[in-house]
Amino acid sequence: MSIVLAIISIGVLIILHELGHFFLAKKFGVKVEEFGIGMPPRVLGKKWGETIYSVNALPIGGFVRMEGEEKRSEGPRSFSTKPLWQRFFIVAGGVLVFWIIAALIFAVLGTTVGIPMAVDDEKAEGMTNSPVQIIGVAPDSPADVAGIQLGDKILEMNQQTVSTIQEVQDFTLMHKGEEILLTLKRGNELVNAKLAARSDPPSGQGAMGVALARTALIKYPWYEGPFQGVILTGRMTFTIVRTLGGLLIDLVNGRGLPPGVQLSGPVGVVNILGNSAVLGIPSFLSFVAILSIYLAIFNTLPIPALDGGRMFFILLEGLRRKPLSEKLEQRLILISFAMLIPLILWVTVNDITRIF
């Protein structure tokens, strides 16, 4: 069910993104010829009014095909004859939707159940809703063999109460090579699990083979919710851009990706979303919001096949006082597609190999 929920959520994000283009195109009087989920070839299609609504074979996004967008035309409802600012907003509309979705999710969570946020032991002092939680289990590790699951909360170790990550780490360090009895809270149930803490664990896994976090639910008054949602979306956007920029600099300088950092494609994202659902609805919705921010940032990149590339072409046209030649623009889009699709396939194969 968590995987199904993840797939549906990604589908909803794509549909809402394309609706951003769709409604702005309609608002500015552009004829929308097709509203498509996925990329061609077409699997299903139905024409309502002047627009074909389709589901396509390649599950890598969607599109809104407008008159005069792919091949320029001089009709009164052609995309290519509309003013620059209208064309820019039509293209940017889908990207803005991603940020709006993230801000709305954070606003709703912040004024209801709370936004899950990782806190360190010092900040969590005095909080009653921030137990030590397992957010990762290494394959074939002692924790995996013992049946420990994502989302389990550690309450006791050998009947000794633990409430901080440091306490769990210190206890494990003191009992390397020994059997440890964990008392866990799984949902509304208490579960016991025995495992042998490894004396010489693989790099990055630890003696038990788990990743730990303390997550507190942060709430706001109802009147602060929308403002805090926007602020948090902005902060996360800045953090993600800064992090991605640092990774890019490392790659350019030949240092490669840091340990534990991996590229993920559609399969990997679905897997992460599914895992977040196990941690509870607040965690799942928070990850959907973060994913929406990632999609917004990705779509603003000046790659011709993406919205960012289209926006770049429009800005360039404004600076040059004339558009790029239609043939050059189409050639750049095709080249970028030809580069993106193999990359997506390569990342997808890596995801499948790693997960399964």
C-alpha positions in Angstrom: 0.0 0.0 0.0 2.9 2.4 0.8 4.3 1.9 -2.8 0.9 2.4 -4.3 0.4 5.6 -2.3 3.9 6.8 -3.4 3.1 6.2 -7.1 -0.3 8.0 -6.8 1.4 10.9 -5.0 3.9 11.4 -7.8 1.1 11.2 -10.3 -0.8 13.9 -8.5 2.3 16.2 -8.4 2.8 15.7 -12.2 -0.9 16.4 -12.9 -0.9 19.6 -10.7 2.3 20.8 -12.4 0.8 20.4 -15.9 -2.5 22.0 -14.7 -0.3 25.1 -13.9 0.6 25.3 -17.5 -2.9 24.4 -18.7 -4.8 27.0 -16.7 -2.4 29.9 -17.5 -2.5 28.9 -21.2 -6.3 29.1 -21.1 -6.2 32.3 -19.1 -4.1 34.0 -21.8 -6.3 32.6 -24.6 -3.8 30.0 -26.0 -5.3 26.9 -27.6 -4.3 23.8 -25.7 -4.2 20.9 -28.2 -3.2 18.1 -25.7 -2.9 17.6 -22.0 -0.6 14.5 -21.5 0.5 12.5 -18.5 3.8 10.7 -19.3 5.7 11.0 -22.5 4.7 9.6 -25.9 3.9 7.2 -27.4 0.3 7.6 -26.5 -1.5 4.7 -24.7 -4.9 6.3 -24.1 -6.5 9.5 -25.3 -9.9 11.2 -25.2 -10.8 14.5 -26.8 -13.0 16.9 -24.8 -13.7 20.2 -26.4 -10.6 21.3 -28.3 -8.2 19.4 -26.1 -7.0 15.8 -26.1 -6.4 14.3 -22.7 -3.9 11.5 -22.9 -1.9 8.9 -20.9 1.4 8.0 -22.4 3.8 5.1 -22.2 7.0 6.7 -20.7 6.3 7.6 -17.0 8.8 10.5 -16.9 6.6 13.6 -16.5 3.9 15.1 -18.6 3.2 17.9 -21.1 0.8 20.5 -22.3 0.9 20.8 -26.1 -0.2 24.2 -27.2 -0.8 25.7 -30.7 2.3 27.4 -31.9 4.6 26.1 -29.2 6.5 23.3 -31.1 6.0 24.8 -34.5 5.4 28.5 -34.6 2.2 29.7 -36.2 0.5 33.1 -36.7 -3.0 32.2 -35.4 -4.7 34.5 -32.8 -4.6 31.7 -30.2 -1.0 30.6 -31.0 1.5 30.5 -28.1 4.1 32.0 -30.4 2.1 35.2 -31.0 1.5 36.0 -27.4 3.5 38.7 -25.6 6.8 37.6 -24.0 5.6 38.0 -20.4 2.5 35.9 -21.0 4.6 33.1 -22.6 7.0 33.2 -19.7 4.3 32.9 -17.1 2.6 30.0 -19.0 5.9 28.1 -18.9 6.8 29.1 -15.4 3.3 28.3 -14.1 4.0 24.6 -13.7 7.2 25.3 -11.8 5.5 27.7 -9.4 2.9 25.0 -8.7 5.6 22.8 -7.2 6.6 25.4 -4.7 3.0 26.3 -3.9 2.2 22.6 -3.2 5.2 22.4 -0.8 4.1 25.6 1.0 0.5 24.3 1.4 1.6 20.9 2.7 3.9 22.6 5.3 1.1 25.1 6.2 -1.5 22.3 6.8 0.9 20.1 8.7 2.1 23.0 10.8 -1.4 23.9 12.0 -2.7 20.3 12.5 -0.5 17.3 13.4 2.8 19.1 13.2 5.7 19.1 10.7 8.3 16.4 11.4 11.7 17.9 11.8 15.0 16.2 12.8 16.4 17.6 16.0 19.6 16.8 17.8 19.7 15.6 21.4 20.4 19.1 22.7 17.4 20.8 21.0 15.2 17.8 21.8 15.8 18.2 25.6 12.5 18.6 27.3 10.5 17.5 24.3 8.1 14.6 24.9 7.4 13.8 21.2 11.0 13.2 20.0 11.9 9.5 20.6 14.9 7.9 19.0 13.6 6.5 15.8 15.0 4.0 13.2 15.0 5.7 9.8 17.3 3.2 8.0 18.1 -0.5 8.2 21.2 -1.9 6.3 20.5 -5.1 4.4 21.8 -8.3 6.1 22.8 -6.3 9.2 22.0 -7.6 12.7 19.0 -5.2 12.8 17.7 -6.6 9.5 18.1 -10.2 10.6 16.4 -9.3 13.9 13.3 -8.0 12.0 13.7 -4.4 13.0 11.7 -2.1 10.8 11.7 1.5 9.6 9.8 3.7 11.9 10.5 1.6 15.1 11.2 3.7 18.1 13.9 2.5 20.6 12.6 2.7 24.2 14.9 0.3 26.1 18.2 -1.6 25.6 18.7 -4.5 27.9 15.8 -3.1 29.9 17.6 0.1 30.4 15.7 3.2 29.2 17.3 5.3 26.4 15.9 8.6 25.2 18.7 10.1 23.2 20.8 9.1 20.1 24.0 9.5 22.2 22.7 7.1 24.8 21.9 4.5 22.1 25.3 4.9 20.5 27.2 4.8 23.8 25.3 1.6 25.0 26.0 -0.1 21.6 29.7 0.8 21.8 29.9 -0.6 25.3 28.3 -3.9 24.2 30.0 -4.6 20.9 30.2 -8.4 20.3 27.3 -9.0 22.7 23.6 -9.7 22.4 21.4 -6.7 23.0 17.7 -6.9 23.8 15.8 -3.9 22.3 12.4 -2.8 23.4 10.7 -1.1 20.5 7.5 0.8 19.9 6.0 -0.2 16.5 2.8 1.7 15.9 0.8 1.1 19.1 2.5 -2.1 20.0 5.6 -2.9 22.0 8.0 -5.3 20.3 11.2 -7.0 21.6 14.1 -7.8 19.3 17.4 -9.5 20.0 20.5 -8.8 18.0 24.3 -9.3 18.2 26.1 -6.0 18.0 29.0 -6.4 15.6 32.6 -5.7 16.8 33.8 -4.9 13.3 30.9 -3.6 11.2 31.2 -2.5 7.5 32.1 1.2 6.9 29.1 3.5 7.5 26.8 0.9 9.0 27.6 0.8 12.7 27.4 -2.2 15.1 23.6 -2.7 14.7 23.3 -1.5 11.1 20.7 1.2 11.7 20.3 4.9 11.0 18.9 6.9 13.9 17.1 10.2 14.2 15.1 12.2 16.6 12.1 13.8 15.0 9.9 16.3 16.7 6.5 17.5 15.5 6.7 21.3 15.2 3.3 23.1 15.3 2.3 26.7 14.7 -0.9 28.7 15.5 -3.4 28.6 12.7 -2.8 32.2 11.7 1.0 31.6 11.3 0.6 28.4 9.2 0.6 30.0 5.7 3.5 32.3 6.5 5.6 29.5 8.1 4.8 27.2 5.1 6.3 29.8 2.7 9.3 30.5 5.0 10.1 26.7 5.4 9.7 26.2 1.6 12.1 29.0 1.0 14.6 27.8 3.5 14.5 24.2 2.1 14.9 25.5 -1.4 18.0 27.5 -0.4 19.5 24.5 1.4 18.8 22.1 -1.5 20.3 24.5 -4.0 23.4 25.0 -1.8 23.8 21.3 -1.3 23.4 20.4 -5.0 25.9 23.2 -5.9 28.4 21.7 -3.5 28.0 18.3 -5.0 28.4 19.7 -8.5 31.6 21.4 -7.5 32.9 18.1 -6.1 32.1 16.3 -9.3 33.7 19.0 -11.5 36.9 18.8 -9.3 36.9 15.0 -9.7 36.2 14.2 -6.0 33.0 12.3 -6.9 29.9 12.0 -4.7 30.4 11.8 -0.9 29.9 8.4 0.8 26.3 7.5 1.1 25.1 10.0 -1.5 23.4 8.4 -4.5 21.5 9.6 -7.5 17.9 8.3 -7.6 15.5 8.1 -10.5 11.7 7.4 -10.5 12.1 3.9 -9.0 14.4 5.2 -6.2 12.0 8.1 -5.5 9.0 5.7 -5.2 11.0 3.5 -2.8 12.0 6.5 -0.6 8.4 7.7 -0.6 7.2 4.3 0.3 9.6 4.1 3.2 8.6 7.5 4.4 4.9 6.3 4.5 6.0 3.6 7.0 7.1 6.4 9.3 3.6 7.9 9.4 1.5 10.3 7.4 3.2 13.5 8.6 6.6 12.1 7.5 5.2 11.0 4.2 3.5 14.4 3.4 6.7 16.2 4.4 8.7 14.1 2.0 6.1 14.8 -0.7 6.7 18.5 -0.1 10.5 18.2 -0.2 10.1 16.1 -3.4 8.0 18.9 -4.9 10.7 21.4 -4.1 13.3 19.2 -5.8 11.1 19.0 -8.9 10.7 22.8 -8.9 14.5 23.3 -8.8 15.1 20.6 -11.4 12.5 22.1 -13.7 14.2 25.6 -13.5 17.5 24.3 -14.9 18.2 25.8 -18.3 18.0 22.5 -20.1 16.1 22.9 -23.4 13.8 19.9 -22.8 12.7 21.3 -19.4 10.6 24.3 -18.4 13.8 26.1 -17.4 15.1 25.8 -20.9 11.9 27.2 -22.4 12.1 30.1 -20.0 15.7 30.7 -20.9 14.7 30.8 -24.6 12.0 33.4 -23.9 14.4 35.6 -21.8 17.0 35.3 -24.6 14.4 36.4 -27.1 13.7 39.4 -25.0 17.4 40.4 -24.8 18.0 39.7 -28.5 14.7 41.4 -29.6 14.1 38.3 -31.8 13.6 34.6 -31.2 16.1 31.9 -31.9 15.6 30.1 -35.1 12.9 27.5 -34.9 15.1 24.8 -36.3 17.9 25.6 -33.7 15.5 25.6 -30.8 14.0 22.2 -31.8 17.4 20.7 -32.4 18.5 21.8 -28.9 15.4 20.3 -27.3 16.0 17.0 -29.1 19.6 16.9 -28.1 18.7 17.5 -24.5 16.1 14.8 -24.6 18.6 12.4 -26.2 20.9 13.1 -23.2 18.3 13.0 -20.5 16.6 9.7 -21.4 19.8 7.5 -21.2 20.7 9.2 -17.9 17.2 8.4 -16.5 17.5 4.8 -17.7 20.9 4.4 -16.2 19.8 5.8 -12.8 16.7 3.6 -12.9 18.8 0.5 -13.5 21.0 1.4 -10.6 17.9 2.0 -8.4 16.5 -1.4 -9.3 19.9 -3.1 -8.7 20.3 -1.4 -5.3 16.8 -1.9 -4.0 16.0 -5.4 -5.3 
